[in-house]
Amino acid sequence: MDPQSPQTVDAYLDRIGAVRPARPDAAALRDLQVRHLTAVPFENLSIHLGEDIVLEEKALLDKVVGARRGGFCYELGGAFAALLRALGFGVTLLQGRVYGDGGQLGIPYDHLALRVETDDGTGPWLADVGFGDHAHFPLVLDDRTDQEDPRGTYRIRETPDATDGAGDLDVLRDGVPQYRLDLRPRALADFRAGAWYHRTSPDSNFTKSLVCSRLTGVGRVTLSGRTLITTVGGERHEVPLATDAEVLAAYREHFGLRLDRLPTVRTAGIQGPNG
């Protein structure tokens, strides 16, 4: 799909249940982000279906829009960036390192997030549609105070080595660091090594398990392996799925994914970082 064609933009907007905004302002960005989180699942199924993950705009749009699939951060963030640019927003790709157990930072290019400029003098904004259960709405990137969101209280703070406003930023939710952002502009190709690591390394959580998850109007729905998890009003409910047919039906009914075979956890392979 051509990232700049009106037909692609219209198809993308239809994919997320949105209308073309009158202008690229903060209200439009807010609406587009929450609609994206609700419509397009965060999923790592390509790893376990033996599918290529190609970090090029056309390939990402073919997957997210044309095939009506989801993806992980590089795919979702890369596709969303293409949509925002086509709608007139200013977009910069940022690389992040995710905080893991014990507060340890992950690899460089662990995560892809977006710095977004709007035409109404607000922001700049941190937009993120690829971090799983994260902020529903964009965060003000230059704001160092608490920012309230349906998912919690967020704060963006400078790292200890930052001087005169220059340096990395930590994104916290309810006081807990989520990831560290490097503010230097990046290109999609820069994330290939990170994507290769996450799709091949035995140390990556993505090679160890299956996940498919999206925001809902009342909470969240997740399919983790053969367990369907719904969260409504803070209450978590788990339903085990006994048969392959039930699992495929859950992908279809809850995420709109029409799979021709069941993804199964694959042994991490050795492939070059070309995706």
N, C-alpha and C positions, 0 to 999 in steps of 0.2 A: 504494500500500500504506500502511496506517495504521501509523506508526512504533511506536505503543505497543500494538498488538493482539498477543495471544499467538500468533495464527496467523502474523503477520509475523516475530515473534521466532523461532518454531520453524522457519519457512522459511529465515531467515537462518542459523540454526545448522546446518541441513541443508546449506545452500550451502557452508559452510566445513568440514563434517564434524565438528562439535562437538556436545556435549550441553550442556543447560542447567546451568550451574554451581550448586552448592549455595549458594554465597555469593559476593559480589563482592570476592574477595580477590586478592592478588598472584599466586597460583598460577593462578587462573582467567584473569586478564588476560594472563599470559605464554602460556598455552595458546591463548587466543583470537587473540592477535596472530600467533603463528607459523602457526596454521591459516589465518588470513586471508591472510597472505603466500603461503602454499602454494596456496591454492584460487583466489584472486581476482587476476587479472593486472593489473599496471600497464600501461595501454595508452592511446594517444591516437587511436584509430581513429575516434572520432566526428568529430573535426576533418576527417578525410579521407573520411568518408562523408556529410558534409553534415548531420549530426544536431545537434540542439540540445543544449546542455549547460546544464541548469537546476539552479541551486544551491538546491534546496529538498528537505527530507528525503524527502517522498513520491516526488518524481521520482528521487532518487538510489536509493531502495530499489526502485523499479520497474525501474531499470536493473540494479543490481548483484544484486538478489535475484530479481525477477520475470523479467527477460530474461537473467539469468546472464551478465552482461557484467562488464568491469572498468572502469577509468577512470584519470584522473590524480589528483594529490594531493587536490584539492578534493573530488572525488567519492568517492574511497576513504576519506579521513579523515572526511568528512561522514557517510557511511553508517555507518562503524564507530562514530562517536560516537553515532548514534541507537541502534545495537545495545547499546552499553555502558550508556547511560542507561536503556534498557528493562530491563536486567539488574540495575540498582541501583548502578552505578558513578557517581561524581561526575565530570563531564567538562567541561572548558573548552577551547574552540577557541583556538589560538595561531597568530599569523601569523609567518612567517619569511622571510628573504631569503637566497637560495642563493648560495654562493660560486662564482664562475665562473673562467674563465681569468685567470691573473695575480692571483688573490685578490680580484677585484672583486666587490662585492655586487650582486645582482640587484635587481629592482624591489621596492617594498613589496608585501606580500601575494603574494609569489612562491611561497610554500609554506604548507600547512596541516598543523599537527601538533596533538597532543592532550596536555593535562595531565589525568591521571587520578588520582582519589582512590579508594582501596580501604578496606574496612571492617576491616582487620587492623592498622592503625597503621603500615604501611610506606609508602614513597613520600614525597611525591607522585611519580608516574611520568610519564615522557615516552614516550607510545605513538605509533608512526608506521608506518602501513601504506601510505604513499603517496610514498615517496622512492626508489623503485626498489631498487637493490641496497644496502640499508641494514641496520641492526641487526636481527637476528632477534627479539630480545626487548626488552621495555621497559627504559628506562634510568631510574635514580633521579635525578629532576630536581634535587634539592638536594645531591647527592654531587659533590664537586669532585676526587675521586681517579679513578684509572683504573678503568674498568668493562669487564670481559672479556665478549666476545660471540663466537659462531662466525664473525662477519664481521670481527672485529678488536678492537682496544683503543680504547674510546671514553672521552672525557673531556668533561665539560661545565664550561666556565669562564666567569667573569664577564668582560664586555668592559671595556676600560680605563677607560671613563667611569662604570662602576658605583660607587655609594657606599652603604655600609651595607647591602649585599645587594640594593639596588634598581638595576635597569637590565636591559639585554639580556644574553643568554647566547649563547656560541658553542658549537656541538656539533662536536667533532673526532673523526675516525677515524684511528688510527695517526698522530696528530700533525698531520693535515691538516684545516683547518676545512671543514665540510660546509655548515652554514647557521647563521644568526644568528636567535635567537628573541626576540620581544617578548612579555613575560609578561602584558600586559594582555588581559583576556578579550575575545573577538571573537564575532560572529555570522556565520552562513553568508553572509548578504547582503553582509557586508564584503568578501568575496573575489571579488565579481563582476567588479570592474575587473581584478584579476589574471588571472582566468580568461579574460576578454575579450582581454587582451593576448596570452596564450599561444595562443589559438585563432585570432588574426587577424594578429599582428605578423610581418612578414618577419624580424625579429630574434629571434623565438622559435624555439628548437630544435624545438618541437612542430609548427610549420607547415612545417618543412623536411624532416621524415622521419617514417617510420612505425616505431612500436615497440610490442611486446607482450612482456611479460616476467613471469616468476613464479619464486618459490623452489621448489626440488624437494627431495626427501629426500636427494639426493646432491650437490646443487649448484644450478644455475640453468638455465633454458631461456628463450631469447629469439628472437623472430622480428623481424628488422630488415629491413624491406622484403621482399626475396626470399631472404634468407639466414637459415637456421635455425642458431642458435648454442647449443650445449650445453656446460656447464661441469661436469665431474665430477672431484672430488678435485683441483681447481686446474688441470686440463687443459682447454683450450678446443678445441672442435671446430666447424668451420663446414661447412655443407652448402648449396650453392646450389640453389634450387628453380626449375626451368626453366619450368613452366607455371602458369597461373592455378589450375588444378585442384589442383596440388600445394600451392600456397600456401593455398588455402581448406581443404584437408585438414589442413595443419599447424595452422591456427588451431583447427580442430575437435579434432584428436587431442591436441594439447599444451596447449590452453588452454580447451577446452570451448566455444569460440565458434562458433556456427553462423551464419555470415554468408551473406546471399543474394546478395552481390556483393563484388567485391574492392575494398578501400580503395586509393585512389591519392592521392599527394601533391597537395594542392590549392593553388592560388595563394591567398595570404592575402587575404581579403575585408575589406570595411569594414562592420562591424555594430556596433550599440550594445551597451554592457556590461550586457545584461539576463539573461545566462545565469548 
